[in-house]
Amino acid sequence: MAQTSPEPIGLEMVKAEGCYLYDASGKAYIDAISGFSVANIGHSQPAVVKAIKDQAAAYTHLIVYGEFIQQPQVAYAQLLASVLPDSLSTVYFTNSGAEATEGAMKLAKRITGRTEIIACKNAYHGSTQGALSVMGDEYWRQAYRPLLPDIRHEDYHSAALIASITSKTACVIIEPVQAESGVRPAAASWLAAVRTRCDEVGALLVFDEIQSGFGRTGELFAFEHSGVVPDILLLGKALGGGMPLGAFIASYDCMQALTDQPVLGHITTFGGHPVSCAAGKAALELLLQKEWWKDAEEKGKLLFSLIQHASIQCHSQIGLWGSLILPSPEFCKQVAKACIQRGVITDWFLFAPECIRLAPPLCIDEPTLRKLAFEVQDAIAEVASNH
């Protein structure tokens, strides 16, 4: 296996169920990051497992995306459209969140006839070359230049970003909650001002909810906190219920731009794989039935209130998702290692390496939540005592 870091965790996991992962020795770990917000409903939910098995028994791959009517795709798209605003009615399924970003960038260029894209500093939208071009940190970009031209990066939550939107702008791509900078929610007033400016100059507004979607923030989708509706919505991670799946979603009229001049304006062999769509639909149905997102804010506040230590400088939290700001990246890395020893899987953030990430499955119960808080606090205390 190709390795992407010099120090992989190296745990051999053999089972995952609910909020727990189990290694080859049988040791249980609380999954405090939900596989980076993939397992929002928890692991191995029976309804999702059944949907995967049933669809695999019927058929897996048939033909290149879009040519056959594949009921798992249609049914899931219909369910998604039913929980989104009317203008977000047409779904293009991809393999991943990064590919959703790529598709949205192409769609915005095609609709507007423009090439400029505005993104935020400290933003993460994927690692393929187009998505990497809008990533908001030169450390991650510099080794792969030249990247796409006509990309502007402005500060998140800034007046400068709004002022930079002009008649040359194809789209603005924003995370309503900026994930990899340590979970930073945008104010509703700022998102509304960006929406207004895009409308004034004919630019499209793209919201990346790849991490923040599916209940993570205490609403089904994070943009619901502000009431600001994007032209294009990006989904991934929890979208597939644990299976690989991404999507970009727009109006029917917008999506028609991909059907002609050229035909096959966007194409994917495996995007919207029927087994992934069946799993994702089952996962969303379970989430809608259980309404776990309605307790996310209460659980999140409890979790972060229980973790107390002098080394914690402050915390950021929305829903069941947040970060603890620690004295340094090295301190944070040691805490993550100490958490593993205590049976907790956690991590830091790409653009905030001094912050510990906490985002357990939304289905976590209060005793497990309290155990998680105790173990993280104990890990911080241990590292602090050695400094």
C-alpha positions in Angstrom: 0.0 0.0 0.0 1.2 3.4 -0.9 1.8 5.5 2.3 0.9 9.2 2.4 2.6 10.1 5.6 5.9 9.1 7.2 4.3 7.9 10.4 1.0 6.1 9.7 -1.0 5.0 12.8 -0.6 1.4 11.7 -3.5 -0.1 13.6 -5.1 -3.1 11.9 -8.8 -2.7 12.3 -11.0 -5.8 11.8 -14.4 -4.6 12.8 -16.5 -1.4 13.2 -19.9 -1.2 14.9 -21.8 1.8 16.2 -19.3 4.3 17.7 -16.5 1.7 18.1 -13.6 0.3 16.0 -11.9 -3.0 16.9 -8.4 -3.9 16.1 -6.9 -7.4 15.5 -6.2 -7.9 19.2 -9.8 -7.2 20.0 -9.2 -3.8 21.6 -12.1 -1.3 21.2 -11.6 2.3 20.2 -14.2 5.1 20.3 -14.2 6.6 16.8 -14.1 10.3 17.8 -13.8 11.5 14.2 -16.4 9.3 12.5 -13.9 8.5 9.7 -13.6 12.2 9.0 -17.4 12.7 9.2 -18.2 9.7 6.9 -19.8 7.6 9.7 -22.2 10.2 10.9 -24.8 7.5 11.7 -22.2 5.2 13.1 -20.6 2.0 11.7 -22.3 -1.1 10.3 -25.9 0.0 10.8 -28.0 -3.1 9.9 -30.3 -1.2 7.5 -27.2 0.0 5.5 -25.6 -3.4 5.5 -28.9 -4.9 4.2 -29.2 -2.3 1.5 -25.6 -3.1 0.3 -26.2 -6.8 0.3 -29.5 -6.5 -1.5 -28.2 -4.2 -4.2 -25.0 -6.3 -4.7 -27.2 -9.3 -5.3 -29.3 -7.5 -7.9 -26.5 -5.8 -9.8 -23.4 -3.8 -9.3 -21.9 -2.0 -12.3 -23.9 -1.8 -15.5 -22.8 1.0 -17.9 -21.2 4.4 -18.0 -23.1 6.9 -15.8 -26.3 8.3 -17.2 -27.2 5.9 -20.0 -29.3 3.4 -18.1 -31.9 4.2 -15.6 -30.5 2.8 -12.4 -33.1 2.8 -9.7 -30.7 3.2 -6.7 -29.4 6.4 -8.3 -32.9 7.7 -9.1 -34.3 6.9 -5.7 -31.5 8.4 -3.8 -31.5 11.6 -5.9 -35.2 11.9 -5.3 -34.7 11.5 -1.5 -32.0 14.2 -1.5 -34.1 16.6 -3.5 -37.0 16.1 -1.1 -34.9 17.4 1.9 -33.2 20.3 0.0 -34.6 23.6 -1.3 -36.5 23.5 -4.6 -33.6 25.1 -6.5 -31.3 22.2 -5.5 -33.3 19.6 -7.4 -30.9 17.8 -9.8 -28.1 15.5 -8.5 -24.9 14.5 -10.3 -23.3 11.7 -8.4 -19.5 11.3 -8.4 -17.1 9.0 -6.7 -15.9 11.4 -4.1 -16.1 14.9 -2.6 -13.1 16.0 -4.6 -14.8 14.9 -7.8 -17.9 16.9 -6.8 -15.7 19.9 -6.5 -14.3 19.3 -10.0 -17.7 18.9 -11.5 -19.0 22.1 -9.8 -16.1 24.1 -11.1 -16.7 22.9 -14.7 -20.4 23.6 -14.3 -19.8 27.2 -13.1 -17.5 27.9 -16.0 -19.9 26.4 -18.5 -22.9 28.4 -17.2 -21.2 31.8 -16.8 -18.7 31.6 -19.6 -16.1 32.9 -17.1 -13.0 31.4 -15.7 -12.2 33.2 -12.4 -13.0 31.2 -9.2 -12.7 32.7 -5.7 -12.0 30.5 -2.8 -10.9 31.0 0.8 -7.6 30.7 2.5 -7.4 27.6 4.8 -10.1 25.9 2.7 -10.0 22.3 1.8 -12.0 21.0 -1.2 -10.1 17.9 -2.3 -6.7 16.9 -3.6 -7.2 16.3 -7.4 -5.6 19.1 -9.4 -8.7 21.2 -9.9 -9.8 20.9 -6.3 -6.2 21.4 -5.2 -6.1 24.7 -7.1 -8.8 26.1 -4.8 -7.3 24.6 -1.7 -6.4 27.6 0.6 -2.8 26.8 1.6 0.3 27.1 -0.5 2.1 24.3 1.6 -0.2 21.8 0.0 -0.2 23.4 -3.5 3.4 24.3 -4.1 4.7 20.8 -5.1 2.2 20.4 -7.9 2.3 23.7 -9.8 1.3 24.8 -12.4 -2.3 24.4 -11.3 -5.4 26.1 -12.7 -5.2 29.8 -13.6 -7.6 32.5 -12.5 -8.0 31.3 -8.9 -8.2 33.9 -6.2 -7.8 33.2 -2.5 -9.3 35.6 0.1 -9.6 35.5 3.8 -12.6 33.5 5.1 -15.3 35.6 6.6 -13.8 38.8 5.2 -15.1 42.0 3.5 -12.2 41.6 1.0 -13.7 38.4 -0.4 -17.0 40.1 -1.0 -15.3 43.0 -2.7 -13.3 40.7 -4.9 -16.4 39.2 -6.6 -16.9 40.9 -10.0 -18.4 40.4 -13.4 -15.3 38.2 -14.2 -16.1 35.7 -11.4 -17.6 32.4 -12.4 -18.2 31.2 -8.9 -17.3 31.6 -5.3 -16.7 28.3 -3.4 -17.2 28.5 0.4 -17.5 26.1 3.3 -20.4 27.4 5.5 -18.3 25.9 8.3 -14.7 25.9 7.5 -13.6 22.4 8.5 -9.8 22.1 8.3 -9.0 25.4 10.0 -10.5 24.0 13.2 -14.3 24.1 12.7 -15.0 27.8 12.0 -18.7 28.7 11.3 -19.4 31.7 9.1 -21.9 34.3 10.3 -25.2 34.2 8.5 -24.8 37.9 7.7 -21.6 37.3 5.9 -22.9 34.4 3.9 -26.0 36.6 3.0 -23.7 39.4 1.8 -21.7 36.9 -0.4 -25.0 35.7 -1.8 -26.1 39.2 -2.6 -22.9 40.1 -4.3 -22.9 37.0 -6.4 -26.4 37.8 -7.6 -25.4 41.4 -8.4 -22.6 40.3 -10.8 -24.0 37.0 -12.1 -21.5 34.7 -10.3 -22.6 31.4 -8.9 -22.3 30.5 -5.2 -21.0 27.1 -4.3 -21.3 25.7 -0.8 -19.0 22.8 0.1 -20.8 20.7 2.7 -18.7 17.6 2.2 -17.8 17.5 5.9 -20.6 19.7 7.4 -23.6 17.9 5.8 -25.9 15.2 7.1 -26.5 16.5 10.6 -23.0 17.2 11.7 -23.7 20.9 12.7 -27.1 20.4 14.3 -29.1 21.0 11.1 -29.4 18.5 8.3 -27.2 20.8 6.2 -25.1 23.7 7.6 -26.5 26.3 5.2 -29.8 25.9 7.0 -28.4 27.8 10.0 -28.1 30.9 7.8 -31.0 30.4 5.4 -28.6 31.2 2.5 -29.1 28.8 -0.4 -26.2 28.1 -2.8 -26.5 27.7 -6.6 -24.4 24.5 -6.3 -24.1 22.2 -3.3 -21.2 19.8 -2.8 -21.7 16.6 -0.8 -19.5 13.6 0.0 -18.2 11.7 3.1 -21.5 10.8 4.9 -23.4 10.9 1.6 -22.5 7.3 0.9 -23.3 5.8 4.3 -19.8 4.4 4.5 -19.5 3.7 0.8 -17.6 5.9 -1.7 -19.9 8.6 -3.1 -19.9 12.3 -3.8 -22.4 14.7 -5.5 -22.8 18.2 -6.8 -26.4 19.4 -6.8 -27.9 22.3 -8.7 -31.1 23.3 -10.5 -32.4 21.4 -13.4 -31.8 24.3 -15.7 -28.2 24.6 -14.6 -27.5 20.9 -15.0 -28.7 21.0 -18.6 -25.5 22.9 -19.4 -23.6 19.5 -19.2 -25.7 17.8 -21.8 -24.7 19.7 -25.0 -21.9 21.7 -26.5 -20.2 19.4 -25.7 -22.3 16.3 -25.2 -21.0 14.4 -22.2 -20.0 17.7 -20.6 -19.1 15.7 -17.5 -18.8 12.0 -17.3 -17.8 9.3 -14.8 -17.6 5.5 -15.1 -18.3 4.7 -11.4 -19.9 7.8 -10.1 -23.2 7.1 -8.5 -22.4 3.4 -8.2 -25.6 1.6 -7.5 -24.3 -0.1 -4.3 -23.1 3.2 -3.0 -26.4 4.9 -3.8 -28.3 2.1 -2.1 -26.1 2.4 1.0 -26.4 6.2 1.1 -30.1 6.2 0.7 -30.5 3.7 3.6 -28.2 5.9 5.7 -30.1 9.0 5.0 -33.4 7.3 5.7 -32.1 6.1 9.0 -30.9 9.6 9.9 -34.3 11.1 9.0 -36.0 8.5 11.1 -33.8 8.9 14.1 -33.3 12.7 13.8 -30.0 12.4 15.5 -29.0 15.9 14.2 -31.6 17.4 16.6 -29.5 16.4 19.6 -26.1 17.2 18.0 -25.8 20.7 19.5 -26.7 19.5 23.0 -24.3 16.6 22.7 -21.5 18.8 21.4 -21.9 21.3 24.2 -21.8 18.5 26.8 -18.7 16.9 25.2 -16.7 20.2 25.2 -17.9 21.2 28.7 -16.7 18.0 30.2 -13.1 18.3 28.8 -11.4 20.8 31.1 -7.6 21.4 31.5 -5.4 24.4 31.8 -3.6 23.4 28.6 -6.7 24.0 26.5 -6.5 27.5 25.3 -10.1 27.6 23.9 -12.4 25.5 21.8 -14.6 25.9 18.7 -17.8 23.9 18.4 -21.0 23.7 16.3 -23.3 20.6 16.6 -21.3 17.5 17.4 -18.2 18.8 15.8 -15.4 20.9 17.1 -11.8 21.4 18.1 -9.7 21.9 21.2 -6.9 24.4 20.8 -3.7 23.2 22.5 -0.3 24.8 23.1 1.4 23.6 19.9 1.2 21.1 17.0 3.7 18.8 18.8 1.6 18.9 22.0 -1.5 18.1 19.9 0.2 15.2 18.1 1.3 13.7 21.5 -2.3 14.0 22.8 -3.6 12.1 19.7 -1.1 9.3 20.4 -2.1 9.2 24.1 -5.7 9.0 23.1 -5.0 6.0 21.0 -3.4 4.3 24.0 -6.7 5.0 25.8 -8.9 3.6 23.1 -9.9 6.9 21.4 -9.3 7.7 17.7 -8.8 11.4 17.1 -6.7 13.6 14.9 -5.7 17.2 14.2 -6.6 19.6 11.3 -4.7 20.2 8.0 -4.6 24.0 8.6 -4.8 23.9 12.4 -2.3 21.3 13.6 -2.5 22.6 17.1 -6.1 21.6 17.3 -7.6 18.2 18.3 -10.6 17.1 16.2 -13.7 15.7 17.9 -16.6 14.6 15.8 -18.0 11.2 17.0 -21.0 9.6 15.3 -24.2 11.4 15.9 -25.7 8.3 17.4 -23.3 8.3 20.3 -25.1 7.9 23.7 -24.3 9.9 26.8 -22.3 7.3 28.7 -20.0 6.8 25.7 -19.8 10.6 25.3 -18.8 11.0 28.9 -16.2 8.2 28.5 -14.8 9.9 25.4 -14.5 13.2 27.3 -12.8 11.5 30.3 -10.2 9.8 28.1 -9.4 12.9 26.1 -9.0 15.0 29.2 -6.8 12.3 30.8 -4.6 12.2 27.6 -4.2 16.0 27.7 -3.2 15.8 31.4 -0.6 13.1 30.7 1.0 15.1 27.9 0.9 18.3 30.0 2.7 16.6 32.9 5.6 15.6 30.6 6.1 19.2 29.3 
